[in-house]
């Protein structure tokens, strides 16, 4: 029987400075959790197995939120696939192996919707995992995340520890990376349209055809889903976390143009990769727990853009 999560439960948020981890930390603080454990990458390199085990052994968290990862958009994944594979495998092995050796009672591993095959039926059910070829542009990252999902399931089956996994859809929100070359599509476009307005440019170029469809989830909604899963879910099947709605990249570009005040021309560059044609998650399992996203895309874009404008000197 797993322990009940209370406000005095020691919780370690791995990757607390990233988009997902920082949202989880904000929510836990708002909910009054008083024993939160964090470490920056300068304080703890999670690729270092010995250091990771020493840290976990010293702090003994009862809950681990495994949100630490090397992440990036299509350009970043294409430029450094070996680094994405190696860094993420090492982070996961260090963290999960140490947590297993110490028999830490509860762990939530955050995967990604990119683990699913490129051409699986929509909306994507959790059972589609490992049912077909991956999208080549993020294959290395996806394989690392798949390894993490299988690792969690294997620990459950071999050791009986109530660890769980979640597969979030495309995330955005405050604390995101807005670098045009390394960011995911939404923050990269926010920055690109902002710069066009700032410089008075007449056009903005968007990678690809604009036809692929994507689902976007605000990081604060993901954090609420993570807490719901930690409180109510205990099964070896990973759980999709998304909105259940998607939008074409062309439609997203129009929304971002409205958000930033850009009134010029949007040009699509079909010589650039589109990535997966569509990636919409079936979210029936997480909704059965009572969770629903609370932040609509238009509202989330406005608040994220406001955050970006106020923190440009930090994120550019």
C-alpha positions as CSV (number, residue, x, y, z in Angstrom):
1,X,0.0,0.0,0.0
2,X,1.5,3.3,-1.1
3,X,1.7,6.2,1.4
4,X,-0.7,9.1,1.2
5,X,0.9,12.3,-0.2
6,X,0.7,15.0,2.5
7,X,2.0,18.6,2.8
8,X,4.9,17.3,5.0
9,X,5.9,14.6,2.6
10,X,9.5,15.2,1.4
11,X,9.3,15.7,-2.4
12,X,12.3,16.0,-4.7
13,X,11.6,17.8,-8.0
14,X,14.4,16.8,-10.4
15,X,14.8,19.5,-13.1
16,X,13.1,22.2,-11.1
17,X,14.5,25.0,-13.2
18,X,13.0,23.6,-16.5
19,X,9.6,24.3,-17.9
20,X,7.8,21.2,-16.4
21,X,9.8,21.0,-13.2
22,X,9.4,24.7,-12.3
23,X,5.7,24.5,-12.8
24,X,5.5,21.5,-10.5
25,X,7.6,23.3,-7.9
26,X,5.3,26.4,-8.1
27,X,2.2,24.3,-7.6
28,X,3.6,22.4,-4.7
29,X,4.6,25.6,-3.0
30,X,1.1,27.1,-3.5
31,X,-0.4,24.0,-2.1
32,X,1.6,24.3,1.1
33,X,4.1,21.5,0.7
34,X,6.9,22.3,3.2
35,X,9.6,19.8,2.5
36,X,10.6,20.4,-1.1
37,X,14.0,19.3,-2.3
38,X,15.8,20.9,-5.3
39,X,19.3,21.1,-6.7
40,X,20.5,23.1,-9.8
41,X,22.6,21.4,-12.4
42,X,25.6,23.2,-11.0
43,X,24.9,21.7,-7.6
44,X,24.1,18.2,-8.9
45,X,24.9,16.8,-12.3
46,X,22.3,14.1,-12.6
47,X,24.5,12.3,-15.2
48,X,26.9,11.5,-12.4
49,X,25.6,8.3,-10.8
50,X,27.7,8.5,-7.6
51,X,26.7,12.1,-6.9
52,X,23.0,11.4,-7.6
53,X,22.9,8.4,-5.3
54,X,24.7,10.4,-2.5
55,X,22.3,13.3,-2.9
56,X,19.2,11.0,-2.8
57,X,20.6,9.1,0.1
58,X,21.3,12.2,2.1
59,X,17.8,13.8,1.5
60,X,15.7,10.6,1.4
61,X,12.7,12.0,-0.5
62,X,9.5,9.9,-0.3
63,X,8.4,11.3,-3.7
64,X,10.5,12.0,-6.8
65,X,9.2,14.0,-9.7
66,X,11.6,13.1,-12.5
67,X,11.3,16.1,-14.8
68,X,15.0,16.6,-15.6
69,X,15.9,16.2,-19.2
70,X,17.8,17.7,-22.1
71,X,15.1,19.1,-24.4
72,X,14.8,21.0,-27.6
73,X,12.9,21.5,-30.8
74,X,13.4,20.0,-34.3
75,X,16.6,22.0,-35.0
76,X,18.3,21.1,-31.7
77,X,17.4,17.4,-32.0
78,X,18.7,17.3,-35.6
79,X,21.9,19.1,-34.7
80,X,22.9,16.9,-31.7
81,X,21.0,13.6,-31.6
82,X,23.9,11.7,-29.9
83,X,24.0,14.3,-27.1
84,X,20.2,14.1,-26.7
85,X,20.3,10.3,-26.5
86,X,23.4,10.1,-24.2
87,X,22.5,12.9,-21.7
88,X,18.9,11.7,-21.3
89,X,19.8,8.1,-20.8
90,X,22.5,9.0,-18.2
91,X,20.1,11.3,-16.3
92,X,17.4,8.6,-16.2
93,X,19.8,5.8,-15.3
94,X,21.5,7.8,-12.5
95,X,18.2,9.0,-11.0
96,X,16.1,5.8,-11.4
97,X,18.8,3.4,-10.4
98,X,19.7,5.4,-7.3
99,X,16.0,5.7,-6.3
100,X,15.6,2.0,-6.8
101,X,18.6,1.0,-4.7
102,X,17.3,3.3,-1.9
103,X,13.8,2.0,-2.4
104,X,12.3,5.4,-2.6
105,X,8.6,4.7,-2.3
106,X,7.1,7.0,-5.0
107,X,8.4,8.3,-8.4
108,X,6.7,10.0,-11.3
109,X,8.7,9.9,-14.5
110,X,7.8,12.4,-17.2
111,X,8.1,11.1,-20.7
112,X,6.9,12.8,-23.9
113,X,4.3,12.4,-26.5
114,X,7.2,12.1,-29.1
115,X,7.6,8.5,-27.9
116,X,4.7,7.4,-30.1
117,X,5.1,6.2,-33.6
118,X,5.0,8.8,-36.3
119,X,1.9,7.5,-38.1
120,X,-0.2,6.0,-35.4
121,X,-4.0,6.5,-35.3
122,X,-5.4,9.7,-33.8
123,X,-6.1,10.5,-31.0
124,X,-3.1,8.5,-29.7
125,X,-3.9,5.9,-27.0
126,X,-1.2,4.8,-24.5
127,X,-1.3,1.3,-26.1
128,X,0.3,2.7,-29.3
129,X,3.7,2.8,-27.6
130,X,6.2,0.7,-29.5
131,X,3.7,-0.1,-32.2
132,X,5.6,1.4,-35.1
133,X,8.6,3.6,-36.4
134,X,9.4,6.9,-34.7
135,X,9.6,10.3,-36.2
136,X,13.2,10.6,-37.5
137,X,13.7,14.2,-36.4
138,X,13.4,13.3,-32.7
139,X,14.2,9.6,-32.7
140,X,17.2,9.8,-30.3
141,X,15.3,11.8,-27.7
142,X,12.2,9.5,-28.1
143,X,14.2,6.4,-27.6
144,X,15.8,7.7,-24.4
145,X,12.3,8.6,-23.1
146,X,11.0,5.1,-24.1
147,X,13.8,3.6,-22.1
148,X,12.7,5.6,-19.0
149,X,9.1,4.4,-19.4
150,X,10.2,0.8,-19.6
151,X,12.6,1.3,-16.7
152,X,9.7,2.5,-14.5
153,X,7.5,-0.3,-15.5
154,X,10.3,-2.9,-14.9
155,X,10.9,-1.6,-11.4
156,X,7.2,-1.9,-10.6
157,X,7.1,-5.4,-11.8
158,X,10.4,-6.6,-10.2
159,X,10.4,-4.6,-6.9
160,X,6.8,-3.7,-6.4
161,X,7.5,0.0,-6.0
162,X,4.5,2.1,-6.9
163,X,6.3,4.2,-9.5
164,X,4.3,5.8,-12.4
165,X,4.9,7.5,-15.7
166,X,3.2,10.3,-17.7
167,X,3.4,11.4,-21.3
168,X,2.8,15.1,-21.6
169,X,1.9,16.6,-24.9
170,X,3.8,19.8,-26.2
171,X,4.3,22.1,-23.3
172,X,4.6,25.9,-23.1
173,X,4.4,28.6,-20.4
174,X,6.6,30.8,-18.2
175,X,10.2,29.6,-17.9
176,X,10.2,28.2,-21.4
177,X,13.2,28.4,-23.7
178,X,12.7,31.0,-26.4
179,X,15.9,30.6,-28.4
180,X,14.9,30.5,-32.1
181,X,17.3,27.7,-32.9
182,X,16.8,25.4,-29.9
183,X,13.3,26.1,-28.7
184,X,10.1,24.1,-29.5
185,X,7.8,25.5,-32.0
186,X,5.5,27.7,-29.8
187,X,8.1,29.6,-27.9
188,X,10.3,29.9,-31.0
189,X,7.4,31.5,-32.9
190,X,6.6,33.8,-30.0
191,X,10.1,35.1,-30.0
192,X,10.2,35.4,-33.9
193,X,7.0,37.3,-34.1
194,X,8.0,39.6,-31.2
195,X,11.3,40.4,-32.9
196,X,9.4,41.2,-36.1
197,X,7.2,43.7,-34.3
198,X,10.2,45.2,-32.5
199,X,12.2,45.7,-35.7
200,X,9.2,46.6,-38.0
201,X,9.7,43.6,-40.2
202,X,7.0,43.0,-42.9
203,X,7.2,39.2,-43.0
204,X,7.8,36.3,-40.6
205,X,9.1,33.0,-41.9
206,X,7.8,29.8,-40.3
207,X,9.4,26.4,-40.8
208,X,7.5,23.8,-42.8
209,X,4.2,23.9,-44.6
210,X,2.0,24.9,-41.7
211,X,-0.2,21.9,-42.1
212,X,1.0,19.7,-39.2
213,X,-1.3,19.7,-36.2
214,X,-0.1,20.0,-32.6
215,X,-1.6,19.9,-29.2
216,X,-0.4,22.4,-26.6
217,X,-0.6,22.2,-22.8
218,X,0.2,25.0,-20.4
219,X,2.9,23.8,-17.9
220,X,0.8,24.8,-15.0
221,X,-1.9,22.5,-16.2
222,X,0.7,19.7,-16.4
223,X,1.7,20.4,-12.8
224,X,-1.9,20.0,-11.7
225,X,-2.1,16.7,-13.6
226,X,1.2,15.4,-12.0
227,X,-0.2,16.1,-8.5
228,X,-3.4,14.3,-9.4
229,X,-1.5,11.3,-10.7
230,X,0.7,11.2,-7.5
231,X,-2.4,11.3,-5.3
232,X,-4.7,8.9,-7.3
233,X,-2.9,6.8,-9.9
234,X,-1.0,3.5,-9.3
235,X,-0.6,1.4,-12.4
236,X,2.2,0.3,-14.7
237,X,0.6,1.8,-17.8
238,X,1.9,5.3,-18.6
239,X,-0.8,8.1,-18.7
240,X,-1.2,10.7,-21.5
241,X,-1.5,14.3,-20.3
242,X,-2.9,16.8,-22.8
243,X,-5.9,18.9,-23.7
244,X,-7.6,16.6,-26.2
245,X,-7.6,19.4,-28.8
246,X,-5.0,20.4,-31.5
247,X,-4.3,23.2,-33.9
248,X,-2.5,23.4,-37.3
249,X,0.8,25.2,-37.1
250,X,-0.6,27.8,-39.5
251,X,-3.4,28.5,-37.1
252,X,-0.9,28.7,-34.2
253,X,1.1,31.3,-36.2
254,X,-2.1,33.4,-36.7
255,X,-2.8,33.3,-32.9
256,X,0.7,34.3,-32.1
257,X,0.6,37.1,-34.6
258,X,-2.5,38.4,-32.9
259,X,-0.9,38.0,-29.5
260,X,2.2,39.9,-30.4
261,X,0.5,42.5,-32.6
262,X,2.2,41.4,-35.8
263,X,0.2,42.6,-38.9
264,X,2.6,41.6,-41.7
265,X,2.8,38.5,-43.9
266,X,3.4,35.0,-42.6
267,X,5.5,32.9,-45.0
268,X,5.9,29.1,-44.7
269,X,9.1,27.4,-45.8
270,X,8.3,23.9,-47.1
271,X,12.0,23.1,-47.5
272,X,12.2,22.9,-43.7
273,X,11.0,19.8,-41.9
274,X,7.4,19.5,-40.7
275,X,8.0,16.7,-38.2
276,X,5.1,14.3,-37.3
277,X,2.0,15.2,-39.3
278,X,-0.3,15.0,-36.3
279,X,0.1,14.3,-32.6
280,X,-3.1,14.4,-30.6
281,X,-3.3,12.4,-27.4
282,X,-6.2,10.4,-26.1
283,X,-6.6,11.8,-22.6
284,X,-9.4,9.6,-21.3
285,X,-7.3,7.9,-18.6
286,X,-6.2,11.1,-16.9
287,X,-9.6,12.7,-17.2
288,X,-11.1,9.6,-15.4
289,X,-9.1,10.8,-12.4
290,X,-11.0,14.1,-12.4
291,X,-8.3,16.3,-13.9
292,X,-9.1,18.8,-16.7
293,X,-6.9,21.5,-18.2
294,X,-7.8,25.0,-16.9
295,X,-5.9,27.3,-19.2
296,X,-7.1,27.8,-22.9
297,X,-4.5,28.3,-25.6
298,X,-5.4,31.9,-26.3
299,X,-5.2,32.8,-22.6
300,X,-2.0,30.8,-22.1
301,X,-0.3,32.4,-25.1
302,X,-1.1,35.9,-23.7
303,X,0.3,35.1,-20.3
304,X,3.3,33.4,-21.7
305,X,4.1,36.3,-24.0
306,X,3.7,38.7,-21.1
307,X,6.2,36.6,-19.1
308,X,8.6,36.6,-22.1
309,X,8.4,40.4,-22.5
310,X,9.1,40.9,-18.8
311,X,12.1,38.4,-18.7
312,X,13.8,39.0,-22.1
313,X,17.1,39.7,-20.5
314,X,17.0,36.3,-18.9
315,X,15.7,34.1,-21.7
316,X,17.3,35.6,-24.9
